């Protein structure tokens, strides 16, 4: 499975279904195209997450603060 890592402090979290549901919350309803991309990536697992890594990290950076340092600079790591 893939992880997300804060570029500022190197805090990592597992990028799994539970994590994305927590971050996305209600935006699945009105999230449009990118919500579906993330749904597909979650369903296909690690390969899907890595295939859409640029899109997912851009989307994530707009919505999720690092719990450790508050930064919104993320990258997807294997």
Order of alpha helices (4+ residues) and beta strands (2+ residues): beta-beta-alpha-alpha-alpha-alpha-alpha-beta
